[in-house]
Amino acid sequence: MRLSKTSEYALRILSFMINSDVEIFSANYLIKTLNVPDKYLRRLMTNLSKKGFVKSVQGRDGGYTFAKNADSIYLSDIIDAVEGIDKYRGCILGFSSCSDDNPCALHNKYASIRDQLITFLSTTTISELKSNEALKF
């Protein structure tokens, strides 16, 4: 299973920010460095700002910076802010009524994988993505 482009971009942006020595990131810098479309990045940053993860600093030297400690920002919170985490809790085949009592063909095989993914996203903070190694963004 792969994350949506929206979640990928949001996680890529914030993991880039946590791994950089820069304190304030201009939208243009993030767009050029991470190759994220302009409108997409600005919409994501607006959503992340509304949820209190980042804040927008106005002015000539303005941009985006973390609004709260990265130790308290979980990957699941980021995904929830930009698109909703529930899509990753649902049926892999898209059925709205898939459950243990009314399973789809993949339910029993996928349920444990889904639970592992949700646990990973819910217990991993953005600060845990900080690295001293060369990273791809």
Backbone bond lengths (Angstrom), bond angles and torsions (degrees), N, CA, C in turn:
res aa  C-N    CA-C-N  psi(-1)  N-CA   C-N-CA  omega(-1)  CA-C   N-CA-C  phi
1 M - - - 1.445 - - 1.517 109.04 -
2 R 1.285 115.64 141.73 1.457 121.72 -178.10 1.521 109.23 -120.04
3 L 1.324 115.86 144.86 1.454 120.18 175.72 1.522 109.42 -69.49
4 S 1.311 116.18 156.59 1.460 120.13 177.34 1.523 109.62 -69.08
5 K 1.311 116.65 162.67 1.458 121.81 178.78 1.527 110.19 -59.30
6 T 1.323 117.11 -37.66 1.464 121.52 179.55 1.523 110.69 -61.03
7 S 1.324 117.07 -49.54 1.461 120.70 179.02 1.526 111.50 -66.65
8 E 1.323 117.03 -39.78 1.464 120.61 177.42 1.518 110.80 -57.36
9 Y 1.329 116.74 -49.09 1.459 120.49 -179.56 1.528 111.56 -62.56
10 A 1.314 117.37 -44.41 1.467 120.34 -178.96 1.525 110.73 -61.36
11 L 1.315 117.21 -46.15 1.460 120.80 179.40 1.529 111.41 -67.49
12 R 1.323 116.68 -36.89 1.461 120.70 178.35 1.534 110.56 -64.40
13 I 1.321 116.82 -43.87 1.469 121.17 -179.53 1.524 110.53 -62.66
14 L 1.323 116.87 -50.82 1.466 119.42 -176.58 1.526 112.38 -69.82
15 S 1.323 117.99 -34.45 1.470 118.81 177.01 1.524 110.33 -69.80
16 F 1.318 117.22 -33.44 1.463 120.11 174.49 1.529 110.10 -64.25
17 M 1.327 116.32 -45.69 1.462 120.52 -179.40 1.527 111.53 -60.95
18 I 1.327 117.38 -41.91 1.471 120.49 -177.84 1.528 110.95 -69.68
19 N 1.322 117.54 -24.75 1.461 121.28 -178.23 1.526 113.69 -95.24
20 S 1.304 117.15 8.35 1.453 121.07 -177.92 1.523 110.90 -112.38
21 D 1.323 115.30 152.51 1.461 120.70 176.23 1.528 111.64 -82.98
22 V 1.315 116.98 -10.81 1.467 121.70 178.83 1.523 108.50 -68.16
23 E 1.326 117.00 141.66 1.470 119.82 -179.79 1.519 112.43 -96.42
24 I 1.336 116.93 -35.19 1.464 121.17 179.40 1.525 107.84 -124.59
25 F 1.325 115.68 128.19 1.458 122.49 -175.76 1.514 110.14 -110.20
26 S 1.325 116.86 118.69 1.467 118.98 176.36 1.523 108.58 -72.45
27 A 1.314 115.75 153.22 1.463 120.25 178.32 1.524 109.87 -60.24
28 N 1.328 117.25 -42.79 1.464 120.45 -179.17 1.523 111.93 -62.05
29 Y 1.318 117.03 -39.73 1.463 120.92 178.02 1.534 110.51 -62.52
30 L 1.331 116.97 -46.01 1.469 120.86 179.41 1.524 110.91 -64.35
31 I 1.324 116.81 -41.66 1.472 121.72 -179.53 1.528 110.02 -60.27
32 K 1.330 116.11 -49.08 1.472 120.35 -177.03 1.526 112.05 -70.84
33 T 1.311 116.66 -42.50 1.463 120.94 -175.66 1.526 112.04 -71.00
34 L 1.330 116.55 -40.39 1.468 120.31 -174.11 1.522 113.20 -100.09
35 N 1.326 116.19 -3.90 1.462 120.99 179.91 1.531 111.90 56.18
36 V 1.325 115.31 46.56 1.457 122.52 176.76 1.523 106.95 -104.59
37 P 1.335 118.88 131.72 1.460 120.32 179.15 1.535 111.82 -55.84
38 D 1.325 115.53 140.60 1.459 123.35 -175.71 1.529 113.19 -49.68
39 K 1.312 117.75 -57.49 1.469 120.70 -177.11 1.527 111.48 -62.48
40 Y 1.303 116.47 -36.72 1.462 121.45 179.53 1.531 110.11 -63.53
41 L 1.342 115.98 -48.87 1.461 120.20 -178.70 1.526 110.66 -62.09
42 R 1.305 117.40 -45.55 1.466 120.50 -177.56 1.531 111.45 -64.39
43 R 1.324 116.89 -38.28 1.466 119.98 177.72 1.531 110.56 -67.13
44 L 1.330 116.78 -43.09 1.466 120.58 177.93 1.527 111.02 -61.26
45 M 1.318 116.51 -45.50 1.458 119.89 -178.41 1.529 110.86 -66.41
46 T 1.311 117.66 -34.09 1.471 120.66 175.34 1.521 109.93 -63.78
47 N 1.328 117.23 -45.89 1.473 120.85 178.24 1.529 111.54 -63.00
48 L 1.319 116.68 -43.49 1.469 120.63 179.80 1.531 111.24 -67.41
49 S 1.306 116.00 -32.04 1.464 120.64 176.77 1.529 111.18 -70.62
50 K 1.328 116.54 -43.90 1.471 120.93 178.50 1.527 111.43 -60.52
51 K 1.317 116.74 -32.59 1.466 121.41 179.94 1.528 112.59 -86.04
52 G 1.332 117.08 -2.93 1.460 120.75 174.44 1.517 116.36 86.20
53 F 1.325 118.46 12.82 1.462 120.79 179.41 1.526 111.65 -82.42
54 V 1.322 115.84 -40.59 1.459 121.54 177.24 1.518 108.19 -125.68
55 K 1.325 114.95 163.97 1.462 118.84 173.36 1.513 108.08 -130.45
56 S 1.306 114.41 151.07 1.448 121.81 179.45 1.520 108.40 -95.20
57 V 1.324 115.71 128.50 1.453 121.78 178.15 1.526 106.85 -105.63
58 Q 1.313 116.42 118.46 1.458 121.47 -176.85 1.518 111.04 -80.72
59 G 1.320 115.74 161.96 1.454 121.11 174.33 1.507 113.68 110.62
60 R 1.316 114.50 177.03 1.467 122.11 -176.65 1.530 112.52 -56.67
61 D 1.305 116.88 -40.72 1.467 121.27 179.84 1.524 111.07 -101.86
62 G 1.314 116.56 26.11 1.452 121.23 -176.25 1.512 113.65 -80.07
63 G 1.295 114.15 -179.06 1.459 121.71 179.99 1.510 109.44 158.59
64 Y 1.304 116.39 -145.99 1.456 122.09 -177.00 1.517 110.55 -119.25
65 T 1.309 115.09 144.91 1.453 122.30 175.98 1.525 107.76 -145.17
66 F 1.317 117.56 163.71 1.459 119.78 177.99 1.525 110.01 -66.86
67 A 1.316 116.50 136.17 1.463 122.36 179.25 1.519 111.02 -93.44
68 K 1.310 116.78 -20.09 1.462 120.56 178.33 1.514 109.54 -140.63
69 N 1.286 114.95 167.02 1.457 121.40 -177.62 1.526 110.06 -61.37
70 A 1.327 115.69 130.44 1.465 121.24 -178.68 1.524 112.54 -63.21
71 D 1.335 117.68 -19.76 1.466 120.86 176.64 1.524 112.32 -68.49
72 S 1.319 116.67 -16.14 1.464 119.79 -177.89 1.527 112.62 -109.11
73 I 1.330 116.59 9.93 1.469 121.10 178.85 1.519 108.63 -107.40
74 Y 1.321 116.46 106.94 1.465 121.88 -179.95 1.529 110.44 -88.28
75 L 1.319 116.12 149.06 1.461 120.61 179.72 1.523 110.93 -56.38
76 S 1.318 117.01 -38.42 1.466 120.22 179.05 1.524 111.19 -63.80
77 D 1.336 117.82 -34.20 1.470 121.18 177.87 1.520 110.84 -65.87
78 I 1.321 116.24 -39.64 1.466 121.35 179.47 1.524 109.72 -64.74
79 I 1.325 116.23 -48.77 1.463 120.85 179.57 1.521 110.13 -61.21
80 D 1.318 116.70 -42.69 1.464 120.80 179.13 1.525 110.92 -61.54
81 A 1.321 117.39 -37.51 1.463 121.76 -178.60 1.523 112.82 -68.12
82 V 1.320 117.13 -34.70 1.469 119.27 -174.22 1.522 114.65 -96.86
83 E 1.347 117.35 -21.45 1.469 117.59 -179.91 1.519 114.85 -153.13
84 G 1.303 116.79 -12.07 1.463 119.97 -177.13 1.512 110.68 97.64
85 I 1.304 116.76 127.81 1.462 122.30 -177.42 1.533 111.62 -80.30
86 D 1.313 117.44 -17.78 1.464 120.69 -174.97 1.522 113.92 -60.30
87 K 1.325 117.50 -28.86 1.467 118.63 179.28 1.526 112.03 -62.59
88 Y 1.336 117.22 -24.04 1.460 121.31 178.88 1.529 112.03 -88.46
89 R 1.318 116.21 -8.85 1.464 120.74 177.22 1.527 111.74 -94.92
90 G 1.302 116.85 -12.28 1.460 121.51 -173.92 1.513 114.34 -85.71
91 C 1.290 113.41 -169.44 1.463 122.94 -179.24 1.527 110.54 -69.52
92 I 1.318 116.89 134.43 1.458 121.40 -179.98 1.534 111.50 -67.56
93 L 1.320 116.76 -23.73 1.468 120.75 178.11 1.531 112.21 -94.33
94 G 1.332 116.35 -1.31 1.464 119.82 175.04 1.509 116.33 89.28
95 F 1.329 118.44 6.78 1.463 119.96 179.26 1.524 110.28 -74.12
96 S 1.314 116.91 136.35 1.464 120.18 -179.57 1.527 111.60 -79.92
97 S 1.322 117.49 -21.05 1.461 120.33 -176.72 1.536 113.16 -106.94
98 C 1.305 117.85 21.02 1.461 121.26 179.79 1.530 109.46 -78.51
99 S 1.324 116.13 126.73 1.468 121.30 179.92 1.523 108.54 -156.93
100 D 1.326 115.74 177.82 1.463 119.45 176.88 1.524 110.90 -60.01
101 D 1.333 117.02 -33.94 1.467 121.52 -179.84 1.524 112.63 -81.09
102 N 1.323 116.92 -24.89 1.457 121.96 -177.20 1.531 108.75 -137.80
103 P 1.353 117.65 68.39 1.464 121.25 -171.39 1.531 113.57 -80.07
104 C 1.353 113.78 150.53 1.460 119.52 170.53 1.536 107.58 -83.41
105 A 1.315 116.93 -179.18 1.466 121.74 -176.89 1.533 112.79 -63.58
106 L 1.342 117.94 -26.98 1.459 120.76 -177.57 1.530 113.26 -104.05
107 H 1.301 118.13 -3.38 1.459 122.36 -171.74 1.527 113.17 -52.91
108 N 1.308 117.69 -53.06 1.465 120.72 -174.90 1.523 112.91 -64.38
109 K 1.326 117.51 -35.46 1.468 121.13 178.75 1.531 111.02 -76.43
110 Y 1.341 116.68 -36.82 1.455 120.89 -173.76 1.528 113.66 -83.90
111 A 1.311 119.03 -26.47 1.470 122.27 -173.29 1.530 112.82 -54.47
112 S 1.323 117.64 -43.67 1.470 119.10 -178.44 1.528 111.36 -71.06
113 I 1.317 117.10 -35.77 1.465 120.97 177.40 1.529 109.53 -65.42
114 R 1.321 116.40 -45.62 1.462 121.85 178.13 1.523 110.37 -58.80
115 D 1.322 116.77 -45.21 1.463 120.80 -179.70 1.533 111.27 -63.45
116 Q 1.333 117.11 -38.32 1.465 120.69 177.65 1.529 110.78 -65.32
117 L 1.334 116.45 -41.02 1.461 120.82 178.87 1.534 110.46 -63.00
118 I 1.321 117.21 -47.65 1.469 121.22 -179.83 1.523 110.34 -62.61
119 T 1.324 117.32 -41.18 1.463 120.67 177.80 1.525 110.53 -62.43
120 F 1.328 117.30 -45.38 1.458 121.41 178.07 1.529 110.88 -58.71
121 L 1.318 117.02 -49.09 1.465 121.05 -178.17 1.526 112.13 -66.07
122 S 1.321 116.59 -32.17 1.466 121.93 -177.34 1.522 113.80 -83.60
123 T 1.322 117.75 -13.21 1.467 120.41 -177.56 1.525 113.22 -117.05
124 T 1.328 117.38 -0.61 1.459 121.62 -179.79 1.517 109.47 -107.53
125 T 1.339 115.45 125.27 1.462 119.87 178.72 1.525 110.10 -95.03
126 I 1.323 114.73 160.47 1.463 119.65 178.76 1.526 110.33 -63.38
127 S 1.330 117.45 -29.58 1.473 119.50 179.08 1.523 111.54 -67.05
128 E 1.326 118.05 -24.77 1.459 121.13 177.82 1.524 112.01 -70.36
129 L 1.325 116.84 -12.12 1.460 120.92 178.28 1.524 111.78 -89.23
130 K 1.336 115.89 -0.81 1.461 120.12 177.42 1.523 108.57 -70.31
131 S 1.323 115.49 134.19 1.457 120.51 -174.54 1.512 110.67 -142.47
132 N 1.283 116.28 153.23 1.462 121.52 173.54 1.520 110.91 -97.01
133 E 1.313 116.00 0.29 1.459 121.02 -178.60 1.527 110.91 -94.00
134 A 1.316 116.07 163.50 1.462 120.56 174.70 1.521 108.22 -66.33
135 L 1.312 115.91 131.70 1.450 121.16 -177.83 1.513 111.70 -123.86
136 K 1.306 116.62 157.04 1.465 122.31 172.96 1.515 108.84 -96.85
137 F 1.301 114.95 140.77 1.458 120.13 174.39 1.479 107.25 -130.94
